[in-house]
């Protein structure tokens, strides 16, 4: 039996719907709201705080916020990489404290500031390697693995600080954490460097594009030849490195360290990343957006102080903002997926209607 088309010719099978050009487009369809809504929210928030206290936009206040939020911001940059790679790390608060403690102990024992800082960074990297092996090597769920390492690290912190505080009197130890140049603190300089380099690596290098692919669709990335587990594991090492930097900056600023330096810093870091729109499902995010998320959290915190509001309500506001950000991210994702599905269905229907029928010979 022969079935011919309207023009009596043969035809190839109908073309498949075109695939989106990238993981970000596939996940969010280039939504303007998703891309720039967070920046608009920051503008509105800054305007409200400035109306309440015009000194908010003073150069001195902005520089103060940059330095104050440098440790959390540095870790948030690295956490963005981890989340893009479809990972997560809840051990950073304990790791942050341990790195600070190590720096303080080494300096207090008289081994020199440089060695103290290197020891803190090495400690952070070691923590990252352990987390990477647990998650990517043994396949343990990242939430469970990092909660476990967090408790282990907290135990080490308590053992290493039996007298609650380790004080450093070595000259020069506090320069990196408290010093600056031309009005800009060294902490702020390091934060800016992390933001700039982090954004460049994600957007302009093969590593960055491979990480997006691995987080967006691990199986497809593996089939295309990418070493997904190695990519994901490397993000934990990077976060460990960033945690070491953040810890040594905190120890340097305070010239001391303790078991629980900032127990809530993990929530600030997560808030920054989530507010920046980095999807917890992996495969999407950007450092510039993390920078906007950091600015929002810093503005909320600083605004409470300037406006004389009770600090006890900060956690409520931050938690509410995080929930709204996650809800909006989920809504934007569902909207974009529905739009892509509808578009693909329309293109498939159009292709089947305009193409001649295939000739089948039996």
N, C-alpha and C positions, 0 to 999 in steps of 0.2 A: 504494500500500500504506500502511495506517495502523497504527501501533503505539501502543497506549494504555497508560497506566499503570494501576496497581492500582485507582485511584479514577477513572479515565477522564479525568483532567485533564491540562492542559499543565504543563510545568515548564521553568524556565530551566536553562541548563547548570550543572553542578555548580560550586560556588564554589571558587575557588583557595585553597590553604592560606594562612592569614594570615601576613603578613611580620612578623618580629621588630620590636619597637618602636624599636630603635636599633642603631647599629653595634656598640656594646659588647655588647649582648645578643645580637646576631646572631653575634658572634665567640666569645663565651664563655658565653652562656646564663645569665648571672647567677650563675656558679659561686661558692659561698661559699669554696671552697678557693682559687680564683684571686684572689678579692677580698681575703681576709684571711690567707692562708697566709704571706705575706711578713712581715706584722706579727707573727705567732706566731713565726716564725724569728728575728726581731729580739729578741723577749722572751727566748727561750731563750739566744741568744748573749750578751745582756747579763747574764743570770743566771749563766752560766758564767764570764764574765770577772770579775764582781763577787765570786763565790765565791773566785776566785784572788787578787783584790786588791780589797778593799772601797772603796778610794779612787777606783775607777773612777767611781762615781756621785756623787762630790763636785761641788759647784757649780763650783769652780775648774777641774776637769778637763773638765767638760761645756762650759764657756765657752771653754776652750782649744781643744777639738775644733771648736767652731763657727767660731772664727776661722781655725784651721789649714786647714779644709776648705772655707772660703768660696769661693775661686776655682773649685775643681772643682765645687762645688755650684751656683754661679751658672751656669756653662756647662752643667751637667747639666739645669737647668731648661729652657734654650733648646734643648738637644739633644733633650729629650723632645718638644718641638714639631716639630722636624725629623723625628724618627722616626715620630711620629704621622702626619705628612704623607707618609709613605712615602719619606723621604729618609735621608741619612746624611752625616756629615762627618768625615773623617780628617785634616783640615788644622789642627785647633784647637791642637795643640801648637806648631806653627810660628807660627800666628797669634797665639797667646797671647804668645810670646816677642817677636814683632815689635811688638805693641802696647806691651809693657813697654819695649822699646828706644826706640820713638818717644817715649814719655813721658819717659824718662831723657834722651834727646838734647835735647829741647825745654827741659827744666828745666835741664840742664847748661849750655845756651847762654844762660841767663838770661832766658828769655821769660816766666817766671812759672809757678807751680804750676797755676793754673786752665787756662791755655792748654795746658800739657803734658797734663793729663788729658783735655781736649777733643780734642787731637790723637790720643791713644790710642784714644778712642772712635770718632773719625772713621775711623781706620785700620781698626778692627775692622768697622765698618759697610761700608767699601769692600771688605774681604775677603768679607763676606757677600753683597754685591751681585754680585761676580765669580762666586762659587760658585753663586749663584742663577741667573745668566745662563747659566753653563755647563750646569747640570743641567736647568733648566726652559726656557731659551731655545733652547739647541742640542741638548738631549735626550741629553747625555752621561750615561752611568751614574754615579751619585753617588759610588761607591767610586773609580772611575777618575779622575773629575774632581777630587775633593778630595785624592786622593793626589798628583796632578799639581800642584795649587796648593800643597800642603804642601811639596813639594820646591822650588818657586819661592820660596816665602816663606822657607824655610830658607836659600836662597842669599842673599836680601836680608839676612837676619839676620847671616850671616857677613861680608858686605861691610860692613855698618854697624858691626860690632864688631871691628875689626882687632886691637885690644889686649885682646881677650877680655872685658873688663868696661867698662861705662860707669858711673862713679860720680857720684852727685848730692849736692852739698853745700848746695844751696839750702835755706834755712830754711823749714819748713812742708811740705816735700815728703813727709815721712814720717808726717805726722799721720793721714791717712786710712788708711794701711796698718798703723800701729802704735798709733794712739790709740783712745780709747773713751769711753764715758759710763756712769757708775754700774756699772762692772765689765763692761759689755758692749762688745766691740770694735766699731768702725765696720764692719769687714768682716762681722761676724756680723749686724749690723743690715741691711746691704745684702742678705745672703743670705736673711734672713727675709723682707724685702720682696719679693724675687724669687719666693720660694716662695708667699707669700700672693697676690700679684697674678697670678702665673702660673696658680695653681689657679683663681682667680676668672674669669680670661679664658677658660680652657678650658671651665669648667662653666657659666658664667652669661651668656656673650655669644654673639651670632650668629657671630662670627668663630670661636670655639672649636668650635661645633657644625658649622660649615661645614668646618673643618679635619678633624674626625673623619670627616665624610662623604667628603671628598676623599681621605683616606688609606685609608678602608675600601673604597671602590669608586670609583676615579677616573672611569670611564666613566659610571656612573650619575649621579655628581655633576655631570659635564659636561653630560649630557643634561637635568638638572634646572635648569640655568642657572648653576651655580657656575663661577667662573673658577679652575679647578684649578691651572693653572700659576702664576698670580699668588699663590694661597694658599700653594702649596708654596715658591715663591720667597721669600715674605715670612718664612718660618721661617728661611731661611738668613741673611737680613738681621738678624733677631732674634738668632740665634746669634752673628753678627759683633759686634753691639752688646754682648752678654754677654761675649764674648771680650775686647773692649776694656776693659770694666769689670774683668774678672778680671786682665788684664795690668797695668792701672794700679795695682791694689791690690797686686800682687806687687812691682812696681817701687817703690811707695811704702813697703812694709814693709822691703824690703832696701836702699832708697836706692841701687839699682844695677840693672843689667840686663845680660844676655849672650845669645849666640845660642841657647843651649839652656837656657832657664830651668828647665823641667821636662819633659823629653822623654817621660816616661811618663804625663803628666797625661791624655793622650787615652785611655789604657786605664782610668784611674780614672773618667773621665766615662762611658765606654761601660759600665763595670761597674755604675756607679750606675743608669744608665737601664735596663739589662737586668735587673738585680736587682729594680728597681721593677716589672717586669712589662710595660713598654712593648713591644708586639709589634714585632719587626723587619719584619713584614709590613705594618705601618701600620694606622691606623684605631682604635687603642686605646691607652690609657695615661692616667695621671693624675699630677699634680704631687705629691699627697700620697704616692703610691706611690714616686715618685722620692726624696722626702724620707726614706722608710723605707730605700730602697736606699742613700742617702748615709749614713744612720746605721749601716747594717750594715758598709759599707766602712770608715767611720771607727772603728767599734768593733773591727774586725779589726786595723787598723793600730795603734790605741792600746793594744789588748790585748796585742799582741806586745811593745810597749815596757814596759808595766806588769809583765807576767809574766816579763820577762827572756828572751824567746824570740829566737832569731836572726832578724834582719830579712831574711836571705837566703831564708827560707821564705815570706815574705809573698806574693811573686808566685805561688808554687805554690798557696797557699791561695786567693788571689783568683781565679786562673785556674780552679781546681776549682769554686769557688762560681759563677762565671759559667757554666761548662758545665752545672752542675746546674740553674741558673736557666733557661737556654735549653731544656734537655731537659724540665723541668717545664712550661714555658710551652707547648712544642709538644704535650706530652701533654694538658694541659688544653684546648688548642684542638681537638685531635682528638676528645677526649671530648665536648666541648660540641657540635661539629658533628655528631657521630654522634647525640647526644641530640636536637638540633633536627631532624635528618633523620627520625629515628624518630617524633618527635612530629607532624611535618607529614604523614608517610605515614599515621599513625593517624587524623588528623583528616580527611584526604582519603577514606580508606576508610569512615569513619563517615558522612561526608556522602553518599557514593554509595549507601550501604545504606539510609539513612533517607529519601532523596528519591525521589519518584515518577519513573517513566520519562518521557522527553520524547516528545511526539507529533510524528511525522515524517510529512509528507505529500509524496508524490511524484507 
